[in-house]
Amino acid sequence: MHKRSIAFSLLALIGLATMPLHAQEPKLDSATIARANKPILRTGEFLGVLGATAIGMALDQAVRNRIRDPHDKLGRTLSDIGNAQGSAFVYPTLLVLSVAGKVIGSKGLYGVSSRALKSALVGGVGGLVLKSAIGRQRPYLSPNSPFSFHPFSFKDNAFPSGHTTVAFALATSFSREINGQWDDAAFFTLASLTAYARLHDDKHWFSDVVFGAGVGILSARFVHRREAKLLLGRNVIGASLDF
């Protein structure tokens, strides 16, 4: 039962990120205009994230007891891979790619990297604000109490997972740039490895990574929908660069 609920939480978030699939660079047709008139973020999306997080909170202790294993060599290897996806190095990397795309005049490189950078920044900053305000203790500090909170603290906070937020923001952003289904599987598998790594290393509760994934997904959708709207405006270039 626990395994099914865990899978449901993660699949619900990934489904949220990829539906509708592949909202690529907008074309000036009636469908795009109709899409641009819709809200950038929708109530159903927020409710989906909150619902998945609620399931996660009910499973926090059980998931920690099952996944945490310092002697698991395979888990350690997977954690090392996963932790790299959401680390701070992604920001300078994407910034360099964005600048390079601008300098060499590559609209594709600039567009993909700049939207990914914005998605990661929106998710990362938003997650950091929430983390400090909520002040949930990490599981290694309160191993038997998933609901230990110290609001407005600035050290060892768990909710949401920053690594997971960034990883899912990037996965969502990249998946919306490329037409295909196998690329979606690859992007979200890597992002899920990041979530697993944070659980395996006892840095986060299950609901921390579920909510972090939701924040990352919504951040990327916000950036892509916002730029889709701006591309329909009169000052297309100036507006699309002003974020």
VEXLUM-782606 format. One record per residue: residue number from 1; residue in three letters; x, y, z of N, C-alpha, C in turn. Coordinates in steps of 0.02 Angstrom, whole numbers, plus 50000, padded with zeros to 5 digits. Example, Ala and Ser with C-alpha at 12.3 -4.5 7.8 and 13.67 -1.06 7.14 Angstrom:
<tinus>
num | residuo | n.px | n.py | n.pz | ca.px | ca.py | ca.pz | c.px | c.py | c.pz
1 | ALA | 50660 | 49716 | 50390 | 50615 | 49775 | 50390 | 50660 | 49835 | 50390
2 | SER | 50642 | 49888 | 50354 | 50684 | 49947 | 50357 | 50645 | 50002 | 50394
</tinus>
This chain:
<tinus>
num | residuo | n.px | n.py | n.pz | ca.px | ca.py | ca.pz | c.px | c.py | c.pz
1 | MET | 50042 | 49940 | 50000 | 50000 | 50000 | 50000 | 50044 | 50063 | 50000
2 | HIS | 50098 | 50062 | 50041 | 50142 | 50119 | 50044 | 50175 | 50131 | 49976
3 | LYS | 50197 | 50077 | 49943 | 50230 | 50085 | 49878 | 50183 | 50115 | 49827
4 | ARG | 50121 | 50094 | 49827 | 50072 | 50121 | 49780 | 50060 | 50195 | 49793
5 | SER | 50055 | 50214 | 49856 | 50043 | 50285 | 49873 | 50103 | 50328 | 49854
6 | ILE | 50164 | 50302 | 49865 | 50224 | 50339 | 49846 | 50224 | 50350 | 49771
7 | ALA | 50211 | 50296 | 49734 | 50211 | 50302 | 49661 | 50157 | 50350 | 49638
8 | PHE | 50099 | 50348 | 49670 | 50044 | 50393 | 49650 | 50065 | 50466 | 49660
9 | SER | 50096 | 50482 | 49715 | 50117 | 50551 | 49729 | 50165 | 50576 | 49676
10 | LEU | 50216 | 50536 | 49660 | 50265 | 50557 | 49610 | 50235 | 50560 | 49540
11 | LEU | 50196 | 50510 | 49521 | 50166 | 50509 | 49455 | 50116 | 50566 | 49445
12 | ALA | 50081 | 50584 | 49498 | 50033 | 50640 | 49494 | 50070 | 50704 | 49477
13 | LEU | 50128 | 50714 | 49508 | 50167 | 50775 | 49496 | 50196 | 50775 | 49426
14 | ILE | 50223 | 50717 | 49404 | 50251 | 50713 | 49337 | 50197 | 50722 | 49284
15 | GLY | 50138 | 50694 | 49297 | 50082 | 50704 | 49251 | 50062 | 50777 | 49247
16 | LEU | 50065 | 50811 | 49304 | 50050 | 50883 | 49306 | 50100 | 50922 | 49263
17 | ALA | 50162 | 50900 | 49263 | 50214 | 50936 | 49225 | 50207 | 50926 | 49151
18 | THR | 50185 | 50868 | 49129 | 50186 | 50852 | 49058 | 50118 | 50855 | 49024
19 | MET | 50068 | 50882 | 49057 | 50001 | 50887 | 49027 | 49977 | 50960 | 49028
20 | PRO | 49961 | 50990 | 48970 | 49969 | 50960 | 48904 | 50041 | 50953 | 48884
21 | LEU | 50056 | 50900 | 48846 | 50125 | 50886 | 48827 | 50152 | 50937 | 48779
22 | HIS | 50215 | 50955 | 48791 | 50254 | 50993 | 48742 | 50221 | 51057 | 48718
23 | ALA | 50210 | 51103 | 48763 | 50189 | 51170 | 48743 | 50251 | 51206 | 48719
24 | GLN | 50267 | 51199 | 48655 | 50328 | 51226 | 48626 | 50323 | 51301 | 48614
25 | GLU | 50373 | 51328 | 48580 | 50371 | 51399 | 48564 | 50304 | 51415 | 48529
26 | PRO | 50266 | 51462 | 48555 | 50199 | 51475 | 48530 | 50198 | 51504 | 48460
27 | LYS | 50149 | 51483 | 48422 | 50137 | 51511 | 48356 | 50077 | 51557 | 48360
28 | LEU | 50076 | 51607 | 48318 | 50023 | 51656 | 48321 | 49961 | 51630 | 48285
29 | ASP | 49928 | 51582 | 48315 | 49866 | 51556 | 48287 | 49811 | 51562 | 48340
30 | SER | 49751 | 51543 | 48322 | 49695 | 51552 | 48367 | 49703 | 51511 | 48431
31 | ALA | 49733 | 51451 | 48424 | 49743 | 51409 | 48483 | 49791 | 51442 | 48532
32 | THR | 49844 | 51471 | 48507 | 49892 | 51505 | 48550 | 49861 | 51565 | 48583
33 | ILE | 49822 | 51604 | 48546 | 49790 | 51663 | 48574 | 49742 | 51642 | 48630
34 | ALA | 49706 | 51587 | 48619 | 49660 | 51563 | 48671 | 49699 | 51542 | 48732
35 | ARG | 49756 | 51507 | 48720 | 49796 | 51485 | 48776 | 49824 | 51544 | 48815
36 | ALA | 49842 | 51597 | 48779 | 49872 | 51655 | 48811 | 49822 | 51692 | 48855
37 | ASN | 49759 | 51684 | 48841 | 49708 | 51718 | 48881 | 49691 | 51681 | 48945
38 | LYS | 49719 | 51621 | 48954 | 49707 | 51583 | 49015 | 49756 | 51604 | 49069
39 | PRO | 49739 | 51590 | 49132 | 49785 | 51608 | 49187 | 49852 | 51573 | 49179
40 | ILE | 49905 | 51606 | 49201 | 49972 | 51576 | 49197 | 49977 | 51515 | 49242
41 | LEU | 49948 | 51518 | 49301 | 49944 | 51460 | 49345 | 49871 | 51450 | 49365
42 | ARG | 49851 | 51388 | 49371 | 49781 | 51372 | 49381 | 49768 | 51339 | 49448
43 | THR | 49708 | 51348 | 49472 | 49690 | 51323 | 49539 | 49701 | 51248 | 49544
44 | GLY | 49682 | 51212 | 49491 | 49688 | 51139 | 49492 | 49760 | 51116 | 49501
45 | GLU | 49807 | 51155 | 49475 | 49877 | 51137 | 49482 | 49899 | 51143 | 49555
46 | PHE | 49880 | 51197 | 49587 | 49897 | 51206 | 49658 | 49865 | 51151 | 49700
47 | LEU | 49802 | 51135 | 49686 | 49767 | 51083 | 49724 | 49800 | 51015 | 49713
48 | GLY | 49824 | 51002 | 49652 | 49858 | 50939 | 49638 | 49922 | 50932 | 49679
49 | VAL | 49961 | 50986 | 49682 | 50022 | 50985 | 49721 | 50007 | 50976 | 49795
50 | LEU | 49957 | 51012 | 49820 | 49939 | 51006 | 49891 | 49914 | 50936 | 49908
51 | GLY | 49875 | 50907 | 49863 | 49849 | 50840 | 49875 | 49904 | 50788 | 49877
52 | ALA | 49951 | 50792 | 49829 | 50007 | 50745 | 49829 | 50050 | 50754 | 49891
53 | THR | 50058 | 50817 | 49913 | 50098 | 50830 | 49973 | 50064 | 50801 | 50035
54 | ALA | 49998 | 50807 | 50038 | 49961 | 50779 | 50095 | 49971 | 50703 | 50099
55 | ILE | 49970 | 50670 | 50042 | 49983 | 50598 | 50041 | 50054 | 50584 | 50065
56 | GLY | 50100 | 50626 | 50042 | 50170 | 50619 | 50062 | 50179 | 50625 | 50137
57 | MET | 50144 | 50673 | 50167 | 50151 | 50683 | 50239 | 50125 | 50623 | 50278
58 | ALA | 50074 | 50591 | 50252 | 50048 | 50532 | 50286 | 50098 | 50473 | 50283
59 | LEU | 50144 | 50477 | 50236 | 50192 | 50422 | 50226 | 50263 | 50440 | 50248
60 | ASP | 50273 | 50499 | 50276 | 50340 | 50522 | 50290 | 50382 | 50473 | 50330
61 | GLN | 50356 | 50451 | 50387 | 50395 | 50407 | 50431 | 50407 | 50339 | 50398
62 | ALA | 50356 | 50312 | 50366 | 50362 | 50247 | 50335 | 50413 | 50247 | 50279
63 | VAL | 50413 | 50301 | 50239 | 50461 | 50305 | 50183 | 50532 | 50311 | 50210
64 | ARG | 50541 | 50352 | 50262 | 50608 | 50360 | 50291 | 50634 | 50293 | 50317
65 | ASN | 50592 | 50255 | 50352 | 50613 | 50191 | 50379 | 50632 | 50141 | 50325
66 | ARG | 50600 | 50147 | 50267 | 50612 | 50100 | 50213 | 50673 | 50118 | 50171
67 | ILE | 50681 | 50183 | 50156 | 50733 | 50204 | 50108 | 50800 | 50215 | 50142
68 | ARG | 50801 | 50242 | 50201 | 50864 | 50259 | 50234 | 50905 | 50196 | 50249
69 | ASP | 50962 | 50190 | 50216 | 51006 | 50133 | 50226 | 51077 | 50153 | 50209
70 | PRO | 51118 | 50173 | 50257 | 51185 | 50197 | 50244 | 51232 | 50144 | 50214
71 | HIS | 51212 | 50081 | 50218 | 51255 | 50026 | 50193 | 51234 | 50003 | 50122
72 | ASP | 51188 | 50037 | 50092 | 51163 | 50019 | 50026 | 51208 | 50051 | 49973
73 | LYS | 51252 | 50011 | 49942 | 51301 | 50037 | 49894 | 51268 | 50063 | 49831
74 | LEU | 51218 | 50026 | 49806 | 51183 | 50050 | 49746 | 51147 | 50115 | 49761
75 | GLY | 51114 | 50119 | 49818 | 51080 | 50180 | 49837 | 51128 | 50238 | 49843
76 | ARG | 51189 | 50225 | 49869 | 51239 | 50278 | 49875 | 51260 | 50304 | 49807
77 | THR | 51268 | 50258 | 49759 | 51287 | 50278 | 49691 | 51231 | 50319 | 49658
78 | LEU | 51170 | 50296 | 49665 | 51113 | 50333 | 49637 | 51107 | 50401 | 49670
79 | SER | 51120 | 50405 | 49734 | 51115 | 50468 | 49770 | 51167 | 50518 | 49745
80 | ASP | 51228 | 50494 | 49731 | 51280 | 50537 | 49706 | 51260 | 50567 | 49638
81 | ILE | 51228 | 50527 | 49597 | 51205 | 50551 | 49532 | 51148 | 50601 | 49542
82 | GLY | 51101 | 50584 | 49584 | 51042 | 50626 | 49595 | 51059 | 50693 | 49626
83 | ASN | 51105 | 50693 | 49673 | 51123 | 50756 | 49707 | 51153 | 50807 | 49659
84 | ALA | 51185 | 50783 | 49607 | 51217 | 50828 | 49559 | 51165 | 50867 | 49518
85 | GLN | 51105 | 50838 | 49509 | 51055 | 50870 | 49466 | 51030 | 50936 | 49495
86 | GLY | 51023 | 50938 | 49561 | 50991 | 50997 | 49590 | 51039 | 51042 | 49628
87 | SER | 51104 | 51032 | 49619 | 51153 | 51072 | 49655 | 51160 | 51141 | 49624
88 | ALA | 51194 | 51185 | 49660 | 51199 | 51255 | 49639 | 51238 | 51266 | 49574
89 | PHE | 51275 | 51215 | 49551 | 51314 | 51225 | 49490 | 51271 | 51236 | 49429
90 | VAL | 51207 | 51216 | 49432 | 51164 | 51224 | 49373 | 51154 | 51298 | 49355
91 | TYR | 51155 | 51341 | 49405 | 51143 | 51412 | 49391 | 51199 | 51443 | 49349
92 | PRO | 51263 | 51439 | 49369 | 51315 | 51467 | 49326 | 51319 | 51432 | 49259
93 | THR | 51306 | 51367 | 49257 | 51308 | 51331 | 49193 | 51256 | 51358 | 49144
94 | LEU | 51195 | 51366 | 49168 | 51142 | 51392 | 49124 | 51153 | 51465 | 49107
95 | LEU | 51182 | 51503 | 49153 | 51198 | 51573 | 49138 | 51250 | 51578 | 49083
96 | VAL | 51302 | 51537 | 49087 | 51353 | 51536 | 49035 | 51324 | 51517 | 48968
97 | LEU | 51281 | 51466 | 48967 | 51249 | 51445 | 48904 | 51204 | 51500 | 48876
98 | SER | 51168 | 51535 | 48920 | 51125 | 51589 | 48897 | 51166 | 51645 | 48866
99 | VAL | 51219 | 51664 | 48900 | 51262 | 51717 | 48874 | 51294 | 51695 | 48808
100 | ALA | 51317 | 51633 | 48806 | 51348 | 51608 | 48744 | 51298 | 51609 | 48687
101 | GLY | 51236 | 51588 | 48700 | 51185 | 51590 | 48648 | 51172 | 51660 | 48623
102 | LYS | 51173 | 51708 | 48669 | 51162 | 51778 | 48650 | 51220 | 51804 | 48608
103 | VAL | 51281 | 51787 | 48629 | 51341 | 51813 | 48595 | 51347 | 51785 | 48524
104 | ILE | 51334 | 51720 | 48516 | 51342 | 51690 | 48450 | 51279 | 51696 | 48408
105 | GLY | 51228 | 51726 | 48436 | 51166 | 51736 | 48398 | 51124 | 51674 | 48389
106 | SER | 51130 | 51627 | 48435 | 51090 | 51566 | 48431 | 51026 | 51574 | 48472
107 | LYS | 50971 | 51586 | 48439 | 50908 | 51595 | 48474 | 50887 | 51532 | 48511
108 | GLY | 50902 | 51474 | 48480 | 50883 | 51411 | 48511 | 50919 | 51400 | 48576
109 | LEU | 50986 | 51407 | 48575 | 51025 | 51398 | 48636 | 51006 | 51449 | 48689
110 | TYR | 50999 | 51511 | 48669 | 50981 | 51563 | 48717 | 50912 | 51550 | 48747
111 | GLY | 50864 | 51534 | 48704 | 50795 | 51525 | 48728 | 50790 | 51467 | 48777
112 | VAL | 50818 | 51409 | 48758 | 50813 | 51350 | 48800 | 50848 | 51360 | 48867
113 | SER | 50910 | 51386 | 48864 | 50949 | 51394 | 48926 | 50922 | 51450 | 48970
114 | SER | 50899 | 51504 | 48940 | 50873 | 51559 | 48981 | 50807 | 51541 | 49014
115 | ARG | 50764 | 51505 | 48979 | 50701 | 51484 | 49010 | 50714 | 51433 | 49065
116 | ALA | 50762 | 51389 | 49055 | 50780 | 51341 | 49107 | 50809 | 51377 | 49168
117 | LEU | 50851 | 51427 | 49155 | 50881 | 51465 | 49210 | 50827 | 51502 | 49249
118 | LYS | 50781 | 51535 | 49215 | 50727 | 51570 | 49249 | 50684 | 51522 | 49289
119 | SER | 50670 | 51463 | 49261 | 50629 | 51414 | 49296 | 50664 | 51392 | 49361
120 | ALA | 50729 | 51379 | 49356 | 50767 | 51357 | 49415 | 50771 | 51413 | 49467
121 | LEU | 50779 | 51475 | 49445 | 50784 | 51531 | 49491 | 50717 | 51543 | 49527
122 | VAL | 50663 | 51543 | 49489 | 50597 | 51554 | 49520 | 50583 | 51499 | 49571
123 | GLY | 50595 | 51436 | 49552 | 50584 | 51381 | 49599 | 50631 | 51383 | 49658
124 | GLY | 50695 | 51396 | 49644 | 50745 | 51397 | 49698 | 50733 | 51451 | 49749
125 | VAL | 50719 | 51511 | 49725 | 50707 | 51568 | 49771 | 50641 | 51557 | 49809
126 | GLY | 50589 | 51537 | 49773 | 50525 | 51524 | 49806 | 50531 | 51470 | 49859
127 | GLY | 50567 | 51416 | 49842 | 50577 | 51362 | 49890 | 50616 | 51384 | 49951
128 | LEU | 50667 | 51426 | 49940 | 50708 | 51450 | 49996 | 50667 | 51493 | 50044
129 | VAL | 50623 | 51536 | 50016 | 50580 | 51578 | 50058 | 50533 | 51534 | 50100
130 | LEU | 50502 | 51485 | 50067 | 50457 | 51440 | 50103 | 50494 | 51400 | 50156
131 | LYS | 50554 | 51377 | 50139 | 50593 | 51336 | 50185 | 50608 | 51374 | 50249
132 | SER | 50628 | 51437 | 50242 | 50645 | 51478 | 50301 | 50583 | 51495 | 50341
133 | ALA | 50528 | 51509 | 50307 | 50467 | 51529 | 50342 | 50436 | 51470 | 50380
134 | ILE | 50438 | 51410 | 50350 | 50406 | 51352 | 50380 | 50450 | 51321 | 50434
135 | GLY | 50514 | 51316 | 50421 | 50561 | 51293 | 50472 | 50552 | 51221 | 50494
136 | ARG | 50540 | 51177 | 50448 | 50533 | 51106 | 50466 | 50602 | 51075 | 50476
137 | GLN | 50610 | 51037 | 50529 | 50674 | 51006 | 50542 | 50687 | 50947 | 50495
138 | ARG | 50750 | 50937 | 50479 | 50770 | 50881 | 50437 | 50762 | 50815 | 50476
139 | PRO | 50751 | 50760 | 50441 | 50739 | 50697 | 50476 | 50796 | 50673 | 50519
140 | TYR | 50859 | 50688 | 50500 | 50914 | 50664 | 50542 | 50917 | 50703 | 50608
141 | LEU | 50883 | 50759 | 50613 | 50880 | 50798 | 50675 | 50820 | 50778 | 50718
142 | SER | 50766 | 50758 | 50685 | 50706 | 50736 | 50722 | 50681 | 50671 | 50690
143 | PRO | 50719 | 50616 | 50698 | 50705 | 50554 | 50662 | 50637 | 50523 | 50674
144 | ASN | 50607 | 50536 | 50730 | 50542 | 50506 | 50746 | 50486 | 50556 | 50748
145 | SER | 50499 | 50616 | 50721 | 50448 | 50668 | 50724 | 50447 | 50708 | 50658
146 | PRO | 50408 | 50686 | 50609 | 50404 | 50721 | 50545 | 50373 | 50791 | 50551
147 | PHE | 50341 | 50805 | 50606 | 50305 | 50868 | 50612 | 50337 | 50914 | 50665
148 | SER | 50402 | 50919 | 50662 | 50439 | 50964 | 50706 | 50455 | 51027 | 50666
149 | PHE | 50423 | 51083 | 50685 | 50431 | 51145 | 50648 | 50457 | 51201 | 50694
150 | HIS | 50500 | 51243 | 50666 | 50526 | 51302 | 50700 | 50523 | 51360 | 50650
151 | PRO | 50465 | 51390 | 50642 | 50456 | 51442 | 50590 | 50507 | 51499 | 50594
152 | PHE | 50524 | 51524 | 50535 | 50570 | 51581 | 50528 | 50639 | 51566 | 50557
153 | SER | 50661 | 51505 | 50547 | 50730 | 51487 | 50563 | 50768 | 51483 | 50498
154 | PHE | 50834 | 51486 | 50501 | 50874 | 51492 | 50440 | 50929 | 51439 | 50436
155 | LYS | 50920 | 51384 | 50471 | 50971 | 51332 | 50470 | 50938 | 51263 | 50476
156 | ASP | 50962 | 51216 | 50435 | 50939 | 51147 | 50437 | 50864 | 51140 | 50426
157 | ASN | 50837 | 51178 | 50379 | 50766 | 51173 | 50363 | 50755 | 51124 | 50306
158 | ALA | 50698 | 51090 | 50307 | 50688 | 51035 | 50260 | 50633 | 51048 | 50208
159 | PHE | 50582 | 51086 | 50225 | 50522 | 51090 | 50182 | 50519 | 51156 | 50145
160 | PRO | 50521 | 51154 | 50078 | 50528 | 51097 | 50033 | 50601 | 51081 | 50017
161 | SER | 50613 | 51028 | 49980 | 50680 | 51010 | 49960 | 50704 | 51054 | 49903
162 | GLY | 50757 | 51093 | 49915 | 50782 | 51138 | 49863 | 50811 | 51101 | 49804
163 | HIS | 50850 | 51047 | 49816 | 50878 | 51008 | 49761 | 50822 | 50981 | 49716
164 | THR | 50770 | 50954 | 49747 | 50715 | 50925 | 49709 | 50678 | 50979 | 49670
165 | THR | 50669 | 51037 | 49700 | 50636 | 51092 | 49666 | 50672 | 51111 | 49602
166 | VAL | 50738 | 51120 | 49606 | 50778 | 51139 | 49548 | 50777 | 51084 | 49495
167 | ALA | 50785 | 51021 | 49518 | 50787 | 50965 | 49470 | 50721 | 50959 | 49431
168 | PHE | 50664 | 50967 | 49464 | 50600 | 50961 | 49429 | 50585 | 51023 | 49388
169 | ALA | 50610 | 51081 | 49409 | 50602 | 51141 | 49368 | 50639 | 51132 | 49302
170 | LEU | 50700 | 51106 | 49304 | 50739 | 51094 | 49244 | 50707 | 51040 | 49200
171 | ALA | 50685 | 50986 | 49232 | 50654 | 50932 | 49194 | 50591 | 50956 | 49157
172 | THR | 50550 | 50995 | 49191 | 50489 | 51021 | 49161 | 50505 | 51070 | 49104
173 | SER | 50553 | 51113 | 49116 | 50572 | 51162 | 49065 | 50599 | 51128 | 49003
174 | PHE | 50646 | 51081 | 49012 | 50676 | 51048 | 48954 | 50625 | 51004 | 48918
175 | SER | 50579 | 50973 | 48955 | 50529 | 50929 | 48923 | 50482 | 50969 | 48879
176 | ARG | 50473 | 51033 | 48894 | 50427 | 51074 | 48855 | 50463 | 51104 | 48794
177 | GLU | 50527 | 51094 | 48789 | 50565 | 51120 | 48732 | 50573 | 51068 | 48677
178 | ILE | 50566 | 51005 | 48694 | 50583 | 50951 | 48647 | 50521 | 50909 | 48634
179 | ASN | 50508 | 50894 | 48570 | 50452 | 50853 | 48551 | 50472 | 50780 | 48557
180 | GLY | 50436 | 50742 | 48595 | 50452 | 50672 | 48604 | 50428 | 50648 | 48671
181 | GLN | 50429 | 50582 | 48681 | 50408 | 50555 | 48745 | 50466 | 50524 | 48783
182 | TRP | 50516 | 50497 | 48747 | 50572 | 50467 | 48781 | 50613 | 50519 | 48818
183 | ASP | 50616 | 50580 | 48790 | 50653 | 50632 | 48825 | 50619 | 50650 | 48891
184 | ASP | 50552 | 50650 | 48892 | 50515 | 50662 | 48954 | 50535 | 50610 | 49007
185 | ALA | 50537 | 50547 | 48985 | 50554 | 50493 | 49031 | 50624 | 50504 | 49060
186 | ALA | 50671 | 50525 | 49016 | 50740 | 50535 | 49038 | 50745 | 50593 | 49087
187 | PHE | 50714 | 50649 | 49070 | 50718 | 50709 | 49113 | 50689 | 50696 | 49181
188 | PHE | 50630 | 50665 | 49183 | 50596 | 50655 | 49248 | 50625 | 50597 | 49287
189 | THR | 50657 | 50550 | 49253 | 50693 | 50498 | 49289 | 50752 | 50528 | 49327
190 | LEU | 50789 | 50573 | 49293 | 50845 | 50606 | 49326 | 50821 | 50649 | 49385
191 | ALA | 50765 | 50685 | 49374 | 50738 | 50726 | 49428 | 50716 | 50683 | 49487
192 | SER | 50686 | 50626 | 49472 | 50664 | 50580 | 49525 | 50723 | 50551 | 49563
193 | LEU | 50780 | 50542 | 49528 | 50841 | 50520 | 49562 | 50863 | 50571 | 49614
194 | THR | 50854 | 50635 | 49597 | 50871 | 50687 | 49646 | 50827 | 50681 | 49707
195 | ALA | 50763 | 50671 | 49696 | 50717 | 50663 | 49753 | 50737 | 50602 | 49795
196 | TYR | 50753 | 50548 | 49761 | 50775 | 50487 | 49796 | 50838 | 50500 | 49837
197 | ALA | 50885 | 50537 | 49807 | 50948 | 50551 | 49841 | 50937 | 50589 | 49907
198 | ARG | 50891 | 50637 | 49906 | 50878 | 50676 | 49966 | 50846 | 50633 | 50021
199 | LEU | 50807 | 50583 | 50000 | 50777 | 50537 | 50048 | 50829 | 50488 | 50074
200 | HIS | 50868 | 50461 | 50029 | 50918 | 50411 | 50047 | 50970 | 50441 | 50095
201 | ASP | 50988 | 50504 | 50084 | 51038 | 50537 | 50126 | 51010 | 50564 | 50191
202 | ASP | 50945 | 50552 | 50202 | 50910 | 50573 | 50263 | 50909 | 50649 | 50272
203 | LYS | 50910 | 50684 | 50214 | 50907 | 50758 | 50216 | 50836 | 50783 | 50216
204 | HIS | 50790 | 50742 | 50191 | 50721 | 50766 | 50183 | 50671 | 50710 | 50197
205 | TRP | 50612 | 50731 | 50219 | 50554 | 50687 | 50223 | 50524 | 50680 | 50153
206 | PHE | 50482 | 50629 | 50146 | 50452 | 50616 | 50080 | 50410 | 50675 | 50056
207 | SER | 50372 | 50705 | 50101 | 50330 | 50762 | 50081 | 50372 | 50822 | 50061
208 | ASP | 50434 | 50828 | 50087 | 50478 | 50882 | 50067 | 50494 | 50878 | 49993
209 | VAL | 50509 | 50817 | 49969 | 50527 | 50810 | 49899 | 50466 | 50813 | 49854
210 | VAL | 50409 | 50789 | 49879 | 50348 | 50793 | 49839 | 50328 | 50866 | 49828
211 | PHE | 50328 | 50905 | 49882 | 50310 | 50975 | 49875 | 50363 | 51013 | 49834
212 | GLY | 50427 | 50996 | 49846 | 50480 | 51027 | 49807 | 50472 | 51014 | 49733
213 | ALA | 50454 | 50952 | 49715 | 50442 | 50936 | 49645 | 50385 | 50979 | 49618
214 | GLY | 50332 | 50986 | 49657 | 50276 | 51027 | 49635 | 50295 | 51099 | 49625
215 | VAL | 50335 | 51127 | 49670 | 50358 | 51197 | 49662 | 50400 | 51204 | 49599
216 | GLY | 50443 | 51156 | 49586 | 50484 | 51158 | 49526 | 50443 | 51155 | 49463
217 | ILE | 50395 | 51110 | 49462 | 50352 | 51102 | 49404 | 50312 | 51166 | 49390
218 | LEU | 50281 | 51194 | 49442 | 50241 | 51254 | 49433 | 50285 | 51314 | 49414
219 | SER | 50346 | 51316 | 49439 | 50392 | 51370 | 49421 | 50407 | 51370 | 49346
220 | ALA | 50422 | 51311 | 49320 | 50437 | 51305 | 49249 | 50375 | 51321 | 49206
221 | ARG | 50318 | 51297 | 49227 | 50257 | 51311 | 49190 | 50242 | 51387 | 49191
222 | PHE | 50255 | 51418 | 49248 | 50246 | 51491 | 49253 | 50290 | 51528 | 49203
223 | VAL | 50354 | 51510 | 49200 | 50401 | 51544 | 49155 | 50380 | 51533 | 49083
224 | HIS | 50365 | 51472 | 49064 | 50348 | 51458 | 48994 | 50282 | 51490 | 48973
225 | ARG | 50233 | 51488 | 49017 | 50169 | 51519 | 48999 | 50175 | 51595 | 48997
226 | ARG | 50214 | 51623 | 49042 | 50223 | 51695 | 49043 | 50256 | 51719 | 48979
227 | GLU | 50307 | 51683 | 48956 | 50341 | 51702 | 48894 | 50297 | 51690 | 48834
228 | ALA | 50254 | 51639 | 48838 | 50208 | 51627 | 48783 | 50160 | 51685 | 48775
229 | LYS | 50139 | 51714 | 48832 | 50095 | 51772 | 48829 | 50132 | 51833 | 48802
230 | LEU | 50193 | 51842 | 48826 | 50231 | 51901 | 48804 | 50247 | 51899 | 48730
231 | LEU | 50256 | 51839 | 48703 | 50272 | 51834 | 48632 | 50214 | 51855 | 48587
232 | LEU | 50155 | 51862 | 48617 | 50098 | 51885 | 48578 | 50091 | 51961 | 48581
233 | GLY | 50131 | 51993 | 48623 | 50125 | 52065 | 48631 | 50159 | 52104 | 48576
234 | ARG | 50153 | 52170 | 48578 | 50182 | 52212 | 48526 | 50258 | 52217 | 48534
235 | ASN | 50281 | 52228 | 48595 | 50354 | 52234 | 48607 | 50382 | 52166 | 48624
236 | VAL | 50384 | 52122 | 48574 | 50400 | 52052 | 48586 | 50470 | 52043 | 48615
237 | ILE | 50520 | 52073 | 48583 | 50589 | 52061 | 48604 | 50601 | 52091 | 48673
238 | GLY | 50584 | 52154 | 48681 | 50596 | 52188 | 48744 | 50559 | 52155 | 48801
239 | ALA | 50496 | 52135 | 48790 | 50457 | 52106 | 48843 | 50484 | 52037 | 48861
240 | SER | 50505 | 51998 | 48811 | 50527 | 51930 | 48826 | 50593 | 51928 | 48863
241 | LEU | 50632 | 51982 | 48859 | 50696 | 51984 | 48894 | 50690 | 52016 | 48962
242 | ASP | 50634 | 52048 | 48975 | 50626 | 52085 | 49038 | 50592 | 52041 | 49089
243 | PHE | 50630 | 52007 | 49131 | 50602 | 51960 | 49181 | 50627 | 51979 | 49250
</tinus>
